[in-house]
Structures are given as C-alpha cells and as structure tokens.
Amino acid sequence: MAVQHGLVLCTVTMRALRMIVKGYFQAAGVHGNKTTHSLHHTAISKAILKGAPVQKVQSMARHKNIDTTMIYYHEVDRLTNPAEDFINYGE
C-alpha cells in the first residue's frame, strides 16, 4: 500500500473490482447483467449528455476509430430525442 497526495493507494485485482462493483449494484437495487463494462458505457453516455466534445469522448473511451465513438452520439440522440418530439400534431 502506498500514500500519494494524501490518498491511500492499493492494488486491486480485476476479480476484486468486479465483486466490489457487483456489491454496489446490488446495494443500489440495480438488477440484471451489470458489469464494470456497464460503467464504461454509462460514463461515455453521461459525458455526451453533458456536452463533451467528440475527441475528448473518443480519448476517454480509448476508441481508435472515431466512428465507434459516433455510435454513442447517435444512440444518445435517439434515446433523448424520440421521433414523436419532432411531429407537429396540428399545433
């Protein structure tokens, strides 16, 4: 264990990290097949929703190809702007 910048740092195995995350999901009442990778997708989607530039999101997500990152932008747009929001119902 090491202390750096006032923080105690220790090595955690991926298995231990998965168990920790699983425990937090259960404690929060989140059900289904959630993994540490689910947090990766959530962080990327939240960054997009907060207006992060595509290059920053690409870097954060460690995507080599910008097209991969753009899939997130299109999906977030689809989920936040359903088609019926653009239809004028005689107003």
PDB file of N, CA, C and O in Angstrom:
ATOM      1  N   MET A   1       0.842  -1.162   0.000  1.00  0.00           N
ATOM      2  CA  MET A   1       0.000   0.000   0.000  1.00  0.00           C
ATOM      3  C   MET A   1       0.893   1.233   0.000  1.00  0.00           C
ATOM      4  O   MET A   1       1.930   1.263   0.663  1.00  0.00           O
ATOM      5  N   ALA A   2       0.475   2.257  -0.757  1.00  0.00           N
ATOM      6  CA  ALA A   2       1.264   3.484  -0.850  1.00  0.00           C
ATOM      7  C   ALA A   2       0.368   4.689  -0.580  1.00  0.00           C
ATOM      8  O   ALA A   2      -0.842   4.646  -0.806  1.00  0.00           O
ATOM      9  N   VAL A   3       0.979   5.754  -0.096  1.00  0.00           N
ATOM     10  CA  VAL A   3       0.256   7.003   0.123  1.00  0.00           C
ATOM     11  C   VAL A   3       0.772   8.022  -0.876  1.00  0.00           C
ATOM     12  O   VAL A   3       1.971   8.291  -0.945  1.00  0.00           O
ATOM     13  N   GLN A   4      -0.154   8.590  -1.655  1.00  0.00           N
ATOM     14  CA  GLN A   4       0.222   9.563  -2.669  1.00  0.00           C
ATOM     15  C   GLN A   4      -0.826  10.675  -2.664  1.00  0.00           C
ATOM     16  O   GLN A   4      -2.022  10.409  -2.780  1.00  0.00           O
ATOM     17  N   HIS A   5      -0.374  11.908  -2.530  1.00  0.00           N
ATOM     18  CA  HIS A   5      -1.272  13.062  -2.498  1.00  0.00           C
ATOM     19  C   HIS A   5      -2.341  12.910  -1.422  1.00  0.00           C
ATOM     20  O   HIS A   5      -3.479  13.339  -1.612  1.00  0.00           O
ATOM     21  N   GLY A   6      -1.984  12.304  -0.300  1.00  0.00           N
ATOM     22  CA  GLY A   6      -2.917  12.136   0.805  1.00  0.00           C
ATOM     23  C   GLY A   6      -3.902  10.992   0.615  1.00  0.00           C
ATOM     24  O   GLY A   6      -4.790  10.800   1.445  1.00  0.00           O
ATOM     25  N   LEU A   7      -3.760  10.227  -0.468  1.00  0.00           N
ATOM     26  CA  LEU A   7      -4.648   9.102  -0.725  1.00  0.00           C
ATOM     27  C   LEU A   7      -3.912   7.795  -0.489  1.00  0.00           C
ATOM     28  O   LEU A   7      -2.729   7.673  -0.804  1.00  0.00           O
ATOM     29  N   VAL A   8      -4.604   6.835   0.057  1.00  0.00           N
ATOM     30  CA  VAL A   8      -4.029   5.511   0.241  1.00  0.00           C
ATOM     31  C   VAL A   8      -4.317   4.716  -1.024  1.00  0.00           C
ATOM     32  O   VAL A   8      -5.473   4.522  -1.401  1.00  0.00           O
ATOM     33  N   LEU A   9      -3.263   4.263  -1.664  1.00  0.00           N
ATOM     34  CA  LEU A   9      -3.397   3.514  -2.911  1.00  0.00           C
ATOM     35  C   LEU A   9      -3.051   2.057  -2.673  1.00  0.00           C
ATOM     36  O   LEU A   9      -2.077   1.743  -1.988  1.00  0.00           O
ATOM     37  N   CYS A  10      -3.847   1.175  -3.238  1.00  0.00           N
ATOM     38  CA  CYS A  10      -3.544  -0.248  -3.132  1.00  0.00           C
ATOM     39  C   CYS A  10      -3.886  -0.922  -4.454  1.00  0.00           C
ATOM     40  O   CYS A  10      -4.629  -0.376  -5.269  1.00  0.00           O
ATOM     41  N   THR A  11      -3.349  -2.082  -4.648  1.00  0.00           N
ATOM     42  CA  THR A  11      -3.601  -2.840  -5.856  1.00  0.00           C
ATOM     43  C   THR A  11      -4.859  -3.672  -5.671  1.00  0.00           C
ATOM     44  O   THR A  11      -5.016  -4.368  -4.668  1.00  0.00           O
ATOM     45  N   VAL A  12      -5.747  -3.593  -6.641  1.00  0.00           N
ATOM     46  CA  VAL A  12      -6.983  -4.372  -6.617  1.00  0.00           C
ATOM     47  C   VAL A  12      -7.008  -5.214  -7.876  1.00  0.00           C
ATOM     48  O   VAL A  12      -6.797  -4.703  -8.977  1.00  0.00           O
ATOM     49  N   THR A  13      -7.264  -6.490  -7.719  1.00  0.00           N
ATOM     50  CA  THR A  13      -7.352  -7.350  -8.901  1.00  0.00           C
ATOM     51  C   THR A  13      -8.656  -7.064  -9.635  1.00  0.00           C
ATOM     52  O   THR A  13      -9.597  -6.526  -9.052  1.00  0.00           O
ATOM     53  N   MET A  14      -8.708  -7.421 -10.908  1.00  0.00           N
ATOM     54  CA  MET A  14      -9.932  -7.223 -11.683  1.00  0.00           C
ATOM     55  C   MET A  14     -11.087  -8.015 -11.076  1.00  0.00           C
ATOM     56  O   MET A  14     -12.225  -7.544 -11.064  1.00  0.00           O
ATOM     57  N   ARG A  15     -10.804  -9.199 -10.580  1.00  0.00           N
ATOM     58  CA  ARG A  15     -11.865 -10.002  -9.950  1.00  0.00           C
ATOM     59  C   ARG A  15     -12.412  -9.280  -8.728  1.00  0.00           C
ATOM     60  O   ARG A  15     -13.626  -9.223  -8.528  1.00  0.00           O
ATOM     61  N   ALA A  16     -11.522  -8.729  -7.914  1.00  0.00           N
ATOM     62  CA  ALA A  16     -11.961  -7.999  -6.725  1.00  0.00           C
ATOM     63  C   ALA A  16     -12.764  -6.763  -7.115  1.00  0.00           C
ATOM     64  O   ALA A  16     -13.771  -6.449  -6.481  1.00  0.00           O
ATOM     65  N   LEU A  17     -12.325  -6.070  -8.146  1.00  0.00           N
ATOM     66  CA  LEU A  17     -13.046  -4.888  -8.607  1.00  0.00           C
ATOM     67  C   LEU A  17     -14.443  -5.266  -9.088  1.00  0.00           C
ATOM     68  O   LEU A  17     -15.414  -4.573  -8.784  1.00  0.00           O
ATOM     69  N   ARG A  18     -14.550  -6.368  -9.840  1.00  0.00           N
ATOM     70  CA  ARG A  18     -15.859  -6.827 -10.301  1.00  0.00           C
ATOM     71  C   ARG A  18     -16.777  -7.152  -9.126  1.00  0.00           C
ATOM     72  O   ARG A  18     -17.969  -6.846  -9.163  1.00  0.00           O
ATOM     73  N   MET A  19     -16.231  -7.762  -8.101  1.00  0.00           N
ATOM     74  CA  MET A  19     -17.036  -8.099  -6.922  1.00  0.00           C
ATOM     75  C   MET A  19     -17.480  -6.835  -6.177  1.00  0.00           C
ATOM     76  O   MET A  19     -18.608  -6.765  -5.688  1.00  0.00           O
ATOM     77  N   ILE A  20     -16.610  -5.857  -6.092  1.00  0.00           N
ATOM     78  CA  ILE A  20     -16.952  -4.590  -5.440  1.00  0.00           C
ATOM     79  C   ILE A  20     -18.083  -3.896  -6.206  1.00  0.00           C
ATOM     80  O   ILE A  20     -19.063  -3.449  -5.612  1.00  0.00           O
ATOM     81  N   VAL A  21     -17.933  -3.814  -7.519  1.00  0.00           N
ATOM     82  CA  VAL A  21     -18.944  -3.161  -8.353  1.00  0.00           C
ATOM     83  C   VAL A  21     -20.271  -3.919  -8.261  1.00  0.00           C
ATOM     84  O   VAL A  21     -21.330  -3.303  -8.148  1.00  0.00           O
ATOM     85  N   LYS A  22     -20.217  -5.232  -8.309  1.00  0.00           N
ATOM     86  CA  LYS A  22     -21.428  -6.046  -8.195  1.00  0.00           C
ATOM     87  C   LYS A  22     -22.139  -5.758  -6.871  1.00  0.00           C
ATOM     88  O   LYS A  22     -23.365  -5.651  -6.831  1.00  0.00           O
ATOM     89  N   GLY A  23     -21.372  -5.635  -5.798  1.00  0.00           N
ATOM     90  CA  GLY A  23     -21.946  -5.325  -4.491  1.00  0.00           C
ATOM     91  C   GLY A  23     -22.637  -3.970  -4.478  1.00  0.00           C
ATOM     92  O   GLY A  23     -23.714  -3.826  -3.898  1.00  0.00           O
ATOM     93  N   TYR A  24     -22.025  -2.981  -5.111  1.00  0.00           N
ATOM     94  CA  TYR A  24     -22.641  -1.652  -5.195  1.00  0.00           C
ATOM     95  C   TYR A  24     -23.914  -1.676  -6.036  1.00  0.00           C
ATOM     96  O   TYR A  24     -24.902  -1.028  -5.688  1.00  0.00           O
ATOM     97  N   PHE A  25     -23.893  -2.417  -7.134  1.00  0.00           N
ATOM     98  CA  PHE A  25     -25.102  -2.538  -7.956  1.00  0.00           C
ATOM     99  C   PHE A  25     -26.232  -3.160  -7.133  1.00  0.00           C
ATOM    100  O   PHE A  25     -27.364  -2.678  -7.161  1.00  0.00           O
ATOM    101  N   GLN A  26     -25.920  -4.231  -6.402  1.00  0.00           N
ATOM    102  CA  GLN A  26     -26.939  -4.890  -5.585  1.00  0.00           C
ATOM    103  C   GLN A  26     -27.451  -3.952  -4.495  1.00  0.00           C
ATOM    104  O   GLN A  26     -28.656  -3.872  -4.257  1.00  0.00           O
ATOM    105  N   ALA A  27     -26.545  -3.250  -3.838  1.00  0.00           N
ATOM    106  CA  ALA A  27     -26.938  -2.329  -2.768  1.00  0.00           C
ATOM    107  C   ALA A  27     -27.824  -1.203  -3.290  1.00  0.00           C
ATOM    108  O   ALA A  27     -28.688  -0.697  -2.574  1.00  0.00           O
ATOM    109  N   ALA A  28     -27.601  -0.816  -4.543  1.00  0.00           N
ATOM    110  CA  ALA A  28     -28.389   0.256  -5.150  1.00  0.00           C
ATOM    111  C   ALA A  28     -29.705  -0.258  -5.735  1.00  0.00           C
ATOM    112  O   ALA A  28     -30.528   0.526  -6.206  1.00  0.00           O
ATOM    113  N   GLY A  29     -29.896  -1.569  -5.703  1.00  0.00           N
ATOM    114  CA  GLY A  29     -31.126  -2.139  -6.245  1.00  0.00           C
ATOM    115  C   GLY A  29     -31.131  -2.256  -7.757  1.00  0.00           C
ATOM    116  O   GLY A  29     -32.188  -2.383  -8.374  1.00  0.00           O
ATOM    117  N   VAL A  30     -29.946  -2.214  -8.354  1.00  0.00           N
ATOM    118  CA  VAL A  30     -29.828  -2.342  -9.811  1.00  0.00           C
ATOM    119  C   VAL A  30     -29.742  -3.828 -10.137  1.00  0.00           C
ATOM    120  O   VAL A  30     -28.851  -4.534  -9.666  1.00  0.00           O
ATOM    121  N   HIS A  31     -30.683  -4.283 -10.949  1.00  0.00           N
ATOM    122  CA  HIS A  31     -30.741  -5.708 -11.279  1.00  0.00           C
ATOM    123  C   HIS A  31     -30.361  -5.931 -12.737  1.00  0.00           C
ATOM    124  O   HIS A  31     -30.287  -4.988 -13.524  1.00  0.00           O
ATOM    125  N   GLY A  32     -30.128  -7.161 -13.076  1.00  0.00           N
ATOM    126  CA  GLY A  32     -29.779  -7.502 -14.450  1.00  0.00           C
ATOM    127  C   GLY A  32     -28.287  -7.784 -14.555  1.00  0.00           C
ATOM    128  O   GLY A  32     -27.569  -7.817 -13.556  1.00  0.00           O
ATOM    129  N   ASN A  33     -27.850  -7.982 -15.761  1.00  0.00           N
ATOM    130  CA  ASN A  33     -26.455  -8.335 -16.020  1.00  0.00           C
ATOM    131  C   ASN A  33     -25.610  -7.062 -16.125  1.00  0.00           C
ATOM    132  O   ASN A  33     -25.312  -6.606 -17.228  1.00  0.00           O
ATOM    133  N   LYS A  34     -25.231  -6.501 -15.003  1.00  0.00           N
ATOM    134  CA  LYS A  34     -24.414  -5.284 -14.959  1.00  0.00           C
ATOM    135  C   LYS A  34     -22.976  -5.665 -14.623  1.00  0.00           C
ATOM    136  O   LYS A  34     -22.721  -6.521 -13.775  1.00  0.00           O
ATOM    137  N   THR A  35     -22.054  -5.013 -15.302  1.00  0.00           N
ATOM    138  CA  THR A  35     -20.638  -5.322 -15.119  1.00  0.00           C
ATOM    139  C   THR A  35     -19.842  -4.026 -14.994  1.00  0.00           C
ATOM    140  O   THR A  35     -20.396  -2.932 -15.105  1.00  0.00           O
ATOM    141  N   THR A  36     -18.547  -4.161 -14.765  1.00  0.00           N
ATOM    142  CA  THR A  36     -17.697  -2.976 -14.745  1.00  0.00           C
ATOM    143  C   THR A  36     -17.732  -2.296 -16.113  1.00  0.00           C
ATOM    144  O   THR A  36     -17.586  -1.077 -16.205  1.00  0.00           O
ATOM    145  N   HIS A  37     -17.924  -3.077 -17.171  1.00  0.00           N
ATOM    146  CA  HIS A  37     -18.004  -2.504 -18.518  1.00  0.00           C
ATOM    147  C   HIS A  37     -19.274  -1.663 -18.679  1.00  0.00           C
ATOM    148  O   HIS A  37     -19.301  -0.722 -19.473  1.00  0.00           O
ATOM    149  N   SER A  38     -20.321  -2.002 -17.931  1.00  0.00           N
ATOM    150  CA  SER A  38     -21.546  -1.187 -17.937  1.00  0.00           C
ATOM    151  C   SER A  38     -21.229   0.226 -17.473  1.00  0.00           C
ATOM    152  O   SER A  38     -21.789   1.193 -17.990  1.00  0.00           O
ATOM    153  N   LEU A  39     -20.334   0.346 -16.500  1.00  0.00           N
ATOM    154  CA  LEU A  39     -19.934   1.665 -16.003  1.00  0.00           C
ATOM    155  C   LEU A  39     -19.200   2.452 -17.083  1.00  0.00           C
ATOM    156  O   LEU A  39     -19.338   3.672 -17.172  1.00  0.00           O
ATOM    157  N   HIS A  40     -18.428   1.759 -17.896  1.00  0.00           N
ATOM    158  CA  HIS A  40     -17.716   2.371 -19.022  1.00  0.00           C
ATOM    159  C   HIS A  40     -18.722   3.023 -19.975  1.00  0.00           C
ATOM    160  O   HIS A  40     -18.569   4.184 -20.356  1.00  0.00           O
ATOM    161  N   HIS A  41     -19.758   2.258 -20.354  1.00  0.00           N
ATOM    162  CA  HIS A  41     -20.783   2.785 -21.252  1.00  0.00           C
ATOM    163  C   HIS A  41     -21.534   3.948 -20.620  1.00  0.00           C
ATOM    164  O   HIS A  41     -21.844   4.932 -21.293  1.00  0.00           O
ATOM    165  N   THR A  42     -21.822   3.836 -19.348  1.00  0.00           N
ATOM    166  CA  THR A  42     -22.534   4.902 -18.641  1.00  0.00           C
ATOM    167  C   THR A  42     -21.713   6.181 -18.613  1.00  0.00           C
ATOM    168  O   THR A  42     -22.242   7.264 -18.864  1.00  0.00           O
ATOM    169  N   ALA A  43     -20.432   6.067 -18.312  1.00  0.00           N
ATOM    170  CA  ALA A  43     -19.561   7.248 -18.253  1.00  0.00           C
ATOM    171  C   ALA A  43     -19.481   7.939 -19.609  1.00  0.00           C
ATOM    172  O   ALA A  43     -19.509   9.168 -19.684  1.00  0.00           O
ATOM    173  N   ILE A  44     -19.383   7.165 -20.666  1.00  0.00           N
ATOM    174  CA  ILE A  44     -19.324   7.738 -22.014  1.00  0.00           C
ATOM    175  C   ILE A  44     -20.637   8.458 -22.341  1.00  0.00           C
ATOM    176  O   ILE A  44     -20.626   9.584 -22.839  1.00  0.00           O
ATOM    177  N   SER A  45     -21.753   7.808 -22.062  1.00  0.00           N
ATOM    178  CA  SER A  45     -23.061   8.410 -22.346  1.00  0.00           C
ATOM    179  C   SER A  45     -23.273   9.681 -21.539  1.00  0.00           C
ATOM    180  O   SER A  45     -23.790  10.666 -22.067  1.00  0.00           O
ATOM    181  N   LYS A  46     -22.881   9.678 -20.270  1.00  0.00           N
ATOM    182  CA  LYS A  46     -23.037  10.866 -19.426  1.00  0.00           C
ATOM    183  C   LYS A  46     -22.172  12.012 -19.943  1.00  0.00           C
ATOM    184  O   LYS A  46     -22.605  13.165 -19.936  1.00  0.00           O
ATOM    185  N   ALA A  47     -20.971  11.712 -20.385  1.00  0.00           N
ATOM    186  CA  ALA A  47     -20.088  12.754 -20.933  1.00  0.00           C
ATOM    187  C   ALA A  47     -20.728  13.391 -22.165  1.00  0.00           C
ATOM    188  O   ALA A  47     -20.670  14.609 -22.334  1.00  0.00           O
ATOM    189  N   ILE A  48     -21.331  12.583 -23.016  1.00  0.00           N
ATOM    190  CA  ILE A  48     -22.000  13.094 -24.212  1.00  0.00           C
ATOM    191  C   ILE A  48     -23.178  13.968 -23.817  1.00  0.00           C
ATOM    192  O   ILE A  48     -23.364  15.052 -24.369  1.00  0.00           O
ATOM    193  N   LEU A  49     -23.975  13.497 -22.860  1.00  0.00           N
ATOM    194  CA  LEU A  49     -25.136  14.269 -22.405  1.00  0.00           C
ATOM    195  C   LEU A  49     -24.736  15.611 -21.804  1.00  0.00           C
ATOM    196  O   LEU A  49     -25.497  16.577 -21.866  1.00  0.00           O
ATOM    197  N   LYS A  50     -23.538  15.668 -21.222  1.00  0.00           N
ATOM    198  CA  LYS A  50     -23.043  16.911 -20.619  1.00  0.00           C
ATOM    199  C   LYS A  50     -22.370  17.819 -21.647  1.00  0.00           C
ATOM    200  O   LYS A  50     -21.903  18.906 -21.308  1.00  0.00           O
ATOM    201  N   GLY A  51     -22.320  17.365 -22.919  1.00  0.00           N
ATOM    202  CA  GLY A  51     -21.789  18.206 -23.982  1.00  0.00           C
ATOM    203  C   GLY A  51     -20.307  18.055 -24.263  1.00  0.00           C
ATOM    204  O   GLY A  51     -19.701  18.947 -24.856  1.00  0.00           O
ATOM    205  N   ALA A  52     -19.711  16.948 -23.852  1.00  0.00           N
ATOM    206  CA  ALA A  52     -18.284  16.741 -24.103  1.00  0.00           C
ATOM    207  C   ALA A  52     -17.992  16.654 -25.600  1.00  0.00           C
ATOM    208  O   ALA A  52     -18.754  16.038 -26.345  1.00  0.00           O
ATOM    209  N   PRO A  53     -16.890  17.270 -26.042  1.00  0.00           N
ATOM    210  CA  PRO A  53     -16.508  17.193 -27.454  1.00  0.00           C
ATOM    211  C   PRO A  53     -16.176  15.749 -27.849  1.00  0.00           C
ATOM    212  O   PRO A  53     -15.667  14.970 -27.043  1.00  0.00           O
ATOM    213  N   VAL A  54     -16.470  15.419 -29.083  1.00  0.00           N
ATOM    214  CA  VAL A  54     -16.307  14.048 -29.557  1.00  0.00           C
ATOM    215  C   VAL A  54     -14.863  13.546 -29.390  1.00  0.00           C
ATOM    216  O   VAL A  54     -14.655  12.375 -29.071  1.00  0.00           O
ATOM    217  N   GLN A  55     -13.869  14.415 -29.601  1.00  0.00           N
ATOM    218  CA  GLN A  55     -12.475  13.977 -29.466  1.00  0.00           C
ATOM    219  C   GLN A  55     -12.145  13.620 -28.016  1.00  0.00           C
ATOM    220  O   GLN A  55     -11.389  12.681 -27.765  1.00  0.00           O
ATOM    221  N   LYS A  56     -12.702  14.360 -27.070  1.00  0.00           N
ATOM    222  CA  LYS A  56     -12.479  14.048 -25.648  1.00  0.00           C
ATOM    223  C   LYS A  56     -13.119  12.716 -25.287  1.00  0.00           C
ATOM    224  O   LYS A  56     -12.533  11.905 -24.570  1.00  0.00           O
ATOM    225  N   VAL A  57     -14.334  12.502 -25.794  1.00  0.00           N
ATOM    226  CA  VAL A  57     -15.032  11.240 -25.512  1.00  0.00           C
ATOM    227  C   VAL A  57     -14.280  10.079 -26.151  1.00  0.00           C
ATOM    228  O   VAL A  57     -14.146   9.016 -25.544  1.00  0.00           O
ATOM    229  N   GLN A  58     -13.790  10.276 -27.372  1.00  0.00           N
ATOM    230  CA  GLN A  58     -13.019   9.226 -28.045  1.00  0.00           C
ATOM    231  C   GLN A  58     -11.796   8.856 -27.225  1.00  0.00           C
ATOM    232  O   GLN A  58     -11.480   7.677 -27.068  1.00  0.00           O
ATOM    233  N   SER A  59     -11.111   9.855 -26.705  1.00  0.00           N
ATOM    234  CA  SER A  59      -9.920   9.611 -25.885  1.00  0.00           C
ATOM    235  C   SER A  59     -10.283   8.884 -24.594  1.00  0.00           C
ATOM    236  O   SER A  59      -9.624   7.919 -24.207  1.00  0.00           O
ATOM    237  N   MET A  60     -11.345   9.359 -23.932  1.00  0.00           N
ATOM    238  CA  MET A  60     -11.779   8.745 -22.680  1.00  0.00           C
ATOM    239  C   MET A  60     -12.175   7.278 -22.889  1.00  0.00           C
ATOM    240  O   MET A  60     -11.872   6.413 -22.067  1.00  0.00           O
ATOM    241  N   ALA A  61     -12.857   7.024 -24.010  1.00  0.00           N
ATOM    242  CA  ALA A  61     -13.331   5.673 -24.304  1.00  0.00           C
ATOM    243  C   ALA A  61     -12.236   4.770 -24.871  1.00  0.00           C
ATOM    244  O   ALA A  61     -12.404   3.555 -24.982  1.00  0.00           O
ATOM    245  N   ARG A  62     -11.117   5.390 -25.224  1.00  0.00           N
ATOM    246  CA  ARG A  62      -9.992   4.669 -25.833  1.00  0.00           C
ATOM    247  C   ARG A  62     -10.377   4.015 -27.157  1.00  0.00           C
ATOM    248  O   ARG A  62      -9.929   2.914 -27.478  1.00  0.00           O
ATOM    249  N   HIS A  63     -11.216   4.716 -27.917  1.00  0.00           N
ATOM    250  CA  HIS A  63     -11.594   4.231 -29.241  1.00  0.00           C
ATOM    251  C   HIS A  63     -10.537   4.663 -30.254  1.00  0.00           C
ATOM    252  O   HIS A  63     -10.159   5.834 -30.291  1.00  0.00           O
ATOM    253  N   LYS A  64     -10.065   3.742 -31.064  1.00  0.00           N
ATOM    254  CA  LYS A  64      -9.100   4.071 -32.110  1.00  0.00           C
ATOM    255  C   LYS A  64      -9.786   4.770 -33.277  1.00  0.00           C
ATOM    256  O   LYS A  64      -9.207   5.647 -33.918  1.00  0.00           O
ATOM    257  N   ASN A  65     -11.030   4.367 -33.543  1.00  0.00           N
ATOM    258  CA  ASN A  65     -11.767   4.890 -34.688  1.00  0.00           C
ATOM    259  C   ASN A  65     -12.894   5.801 -34.200  1.00  0.00           C
ATOM    260  O   ASN A  65     -13.684   5.409 -33.342  1.00  0.00           O
ATOM    261  N   ILE A  66     -12.965   7.000 -34.742  1.00  0.00           N
ATOM    262  CA  ILE A  66     -13.993   7.975 -34.340  1.00  0.00           C
ATOM    263  C   ILE A  66     -15.395   7.447 -34.633  1.00  0.00           C
ATOM    264  O   ILE A  66     -16.350   7.829 -33.957  1.00  0.00           O
ATOM    265  N   ASP A  67     -15.531   6.576 -35.629  1.00  0.00           N
ATOM    266  CA  ASP A  67     -16.847   6.006 -35.961  1.00  0.00           C
ATOM    267  C   ASP A  67     -17.425   5.222 -34.784  1.00  0.00           C
ATOM    268  O   ASP A  67     -18.637   5.223 -34.571  1.00  0.00           O
ATOM    269  N   THR A  68     -16.573   4.563 -34.034  1.00  0.00           N
ATOM    270  CA  THR A  68     -17.031   3.827 -32.858  1.00  0.00           C
ATOM    271  C   THR A  68     -17.616   4.791 -31.839  1.00  0.00           C
ATOM    272  O   THR A  68     -18.666   4.516 -31.258  1.00  0.00           O
ATOM    273  N   THR A  69     -16.954   5.908 -31.618  1.00  0.00           N
ATOM    274  CA  THR A  69     -17.434   6.912 -30.676  1.00  0.00           C
ATOM    275  C   THR A  69     -18.744   7.512 -31.161  1.00  0.00           C
ATOM    276  O   THR A  69     -19.641   7.768 -30.358  1.00  0.00           O
ATOM    277  N   MET A  70     -18.865   7.739 -32.457  1.00  0.00           N
ATOM    278  CA  MET A  70     -20.065   8.351 -33.009  1.00  0.00           C
ATOM    279  C   MET A  70     -21.305   7.482 -32.793  1.00  0.00           C
ATOM    280  O   MET A  70     -22.421   8.001 -32.749  1.00  0.00           O
ATOM    281  N   ILE A  71     -21.123   6.182 -32.659  1.00  0.00           N
ATOM    282  CA  ILE A  71     -22.252   5.300 -32.361  1.00  0.00           C
ATOM    283  C   ILE A  71     -22.907   5.741 -31.054  1.00  0.00           C
ATOM    284  O   ILE A  71     -24.133   5.752 -30.945  1.00  0.00           O
ATOM    285  N   TYR A  72     -22.102   6.100 -30.073  1.00  0.00           N
ATOM    286  CA  TYR A  72     -22.641   6.576 -28.797  1.00  0.00           C
ATOM    287  C   TYR A  72     -23.425   7.867 -28.990  1.00  0.00           C
ATOM    288  O   TYR A  72     -24.509   8.017 -28.427  1.00  0.00           O
ATOM    289  N   TYR A  73     -22.899   8.793 -29.771  1.00  0.00           N
ATOM    290  CA  TYR A  73     -23.587  10.064 -30.008  1.00  0.00           C
ATOM    291  C   TYR A  73     -24.945   9.828 -30.663  1.00  0.00           C
ATOM    292  O   TYR A  73     -25.939  10.437 -30.266  1.00  0.00           O
ATOM    293  N   HIS A  74     -24.994   8.956 -31.657  1.00  0.00           N
ATOM    294  CA  HIS A  74     -26.257   8.676 -32.342  1.00  0.00           C
ATOM    295  C   HIS A  74     -27.240   7.985 -31.403  1.00  0.00           C
ATOM    296  O   HIS A  74     -28.433   8.288 -31.422  1.00  0.00           O
ATOM    297  N   GLU A  75     -26.756   7.074 -30.597  1.00  0.00           N
ATOM    298  CA  GLU A  75     -27.634   6.349 -29.676  1.00  0.00           C
ATOM    299  C   GLU A  75     -28.171   7.278 -28.584  1.00  0.00           C
ATOM    300  O   GLU A  75     -29.355   7.221 -28.251  1.00  0.00           O
ATOM    301  N   VAL A  76     -27.324   8.117 -28.037  1.00  0.00           N
ATOM    302  CA  VAL A  76     -27.777   9.071 -27.022  1.00  0.00           C
ATOM    303  C   VAL A  76     -28.809  10.017 -27.626  1.00  0.00           C
ATOM    304  O   VAL A  76     -29.815  10.322 -26.986  1.00  0.00           O
ATOM    305  N   ASP A  77     -28.572  10.483 -28.848  1.00  0.00           N
ATOM    306  CA  ASP A  77     -29.527  11.365 -29.520  1.00  0.00           C
ATOM    307  C   ASP A  77     -30.850  10.648 -29.748  1.00  0.00           C
ATOM    308  O   ASP A  77     -31.917  11.229 -29.549  1.00  0.00           O
ATOM    309  N   ARG A  78     -30.784   9.411 -30.159  1.00  0.00           N
ATOM    310  CA  ARG A  78     -32.008   8.631 -30.413  1.00  0.00           C
ATOM    311  C   ARG A  78     -32.810   8.463 -29.125  1.00  0.00           C
ATOM    312  O   ARG A  78     -34.036   8.568 -29.143  1.00  0.00           O
ATOM    313  N   LEU A  79     -32.141   8.207 -28.024  1.00  0.00           N
ATOM    314  CA  LEU A  79     -32.832   7.977 -26.758  1.00  0.00           C
ATOM    315  C   LEU A  79     -33.359   9.254 -26.119  1.00  0.00           C
ATOM    316  O   LEU A  79     -34.358   9.224 -25.400  1.00  0.00           O
ATOM    317  N   THR A  80     -32.692  10.377 -26.379  1.00  0.00           N
ATOM    318  CA  THR A  80     -33.108  11.628 -25.744  1.00  0.00           C
ATOM    319  C   THR A  80     -34.031  12.459 -26.626  1.00  0.00           C
ATOM    320  O   THR A  80     -34.669  13.392 -26.137  1.00  0.00           O
ATOM    321  N   ASN A  81     -34.115  12.141 -27.912  1.00  0.00           N
ATOM    322  CA  ASN A  81     -34.973  12.888 -28.839  1.00  0.00           C
ATOM    323  C   ASN A  81     -35.816  11.920 -29.664  1.00  0.00           C
ATOM    324  O   ASN A  81     -35.557  11.722 -30.851  1.00  0.00           O
ATOM    325  N   PRO A  82     -36.830  11.313 -29.030  1.00  0.00           N
ATOM    326  CA  PRO A  82     -37.659  10.378 -29.793  1.00  0.00           C
ATOM    327  C   PRO A  82     -38.352  11.071 -30.965  1.00  0.00           C
ATOM    328  O   PRO A  82     -38.620  12.272 -30.914  1.00  0.00           O
ATOM    329  N   ALA A  83     -38.635  10.325 -31.999  1.00  0.00           N
ATOM    330  CA  ALA A  83     -39.215  10.873 -33.231  1.00  0.00           C
ATOM    331  C   ALA A  83     -40.493  11.655 -32.966  1.00  0.00           C
ATOM    332  O   ALA A  83     -40.726  12.676 -33.612  1.00  0.00           O
ATOM    333  N   GLU A  84     -41.327  11.205 -32.033  1.00  0.00           N
ATOM    334  CA  GLU A  84     -42.599  11.904 -31.829  1.00  0.00           C
ATOM    335  C   GLU A  84     -42.411  13.329 -31.325  1.00  0.00           C
ATOM    336  O   GLU A  84     -43.329  14.142 -31.431  1.00  0.00           O
ATOM    337  N   ASP A  85     -41.244  13.647 -30.780  1.00  0.00           N
ATOM    338  CA  ASP A  85     -40.980  15.015 -30.340  1.00  0.00           C
ATOM    339  C   ASP A  85     -40.882  15.991 -31.524  1.00  0.00           C
ATOM    340  O   ASP A  85     -41.006  17.203 -31.342  1.00  0.00           O
ATOM    341  N   PHE A  86     -40.663  15.468 -32.718  1.00  0.00           N
ATOM    342  CA  PHE A  86     -40.477  16.321 -33.883  1.00  0.00           C
ATOM    343  C   PHE A  86     -41.742  16.411 -34.747  1.00  0.00           C
ATOM    344  O   PHE A  86     -41.762  17.098 -35.768  1.00  0.00           O
ATOM    345  N   ILE A  87     -42.779  15.717 -34.326  1.00  0.00           N
ATOM    346  CA  ILE A  87     -44.014  15.696 -35.104  1.00  0.00           C
ATOM    347  C   ILE A  87     -44.945  16.786 -34.573  1.00  0.00           C
ATOM    348  O   ILE A  87     -45.171  16.895 -33.368  1.00  0.00           O
ATOM    349  N   ASN A  88     -45.474  17.581 -35.484  1.00  0.00           N
ATOM    350  CA  ASN A  88     -46.425  18.639 -35.138  1.00  0.00           C
ATOM    351  C   ASN A  88     -47.830  18.057 -35.273  1.00  0.00           C
ATOM    352  O   ASN A  88     -48.288  17.772 -36.380  1.00  0.00           O
ATOM    353  N   TYR A  89     -48.500  17.884 -34.155  1.00  0.00           N
ATOM    354  CA  TYR A  89     -49.840  17.300 -34.149  1.00  0.00           C
ATOM    355  C   TYR A  89     -50.916  18.372 -34.335  1.00  0.00           C
ATOM    356  O   TYR A  89     -51.861  18.438 -33.549  1.00  0.00           O
ATOM    357  N   GLY A  90     -50.782  19.212 -35.366  1.00  0.00           N
ATOM    358  CA  GLY A  90     -51.784  20.222 -35.650  1.00  0.00           C
ATOM    359  C   GLY A  90     -51.686  21.450 -34.762  1.00  0.00           C
ATOM    360  O   GLY A  90     -52.633  22.229 -34.657  1.00  0.00           O
ATOM    361  N   GLU A  91     -50.553  21.615 -34.133  1.00  0.00           N
ATOM    362  CA  GLU A  91     -50.359  22.780 -33.249  1.00  0.00           C
ATOM    363  C   GLU A  91     -49.981  23.992 -34.040  1.00  0.00           C
ATOM    364  O   GLU A  91     -49.777  25.063 -33.468  1.00  0.00           O
TER     365      GLU A  91
END
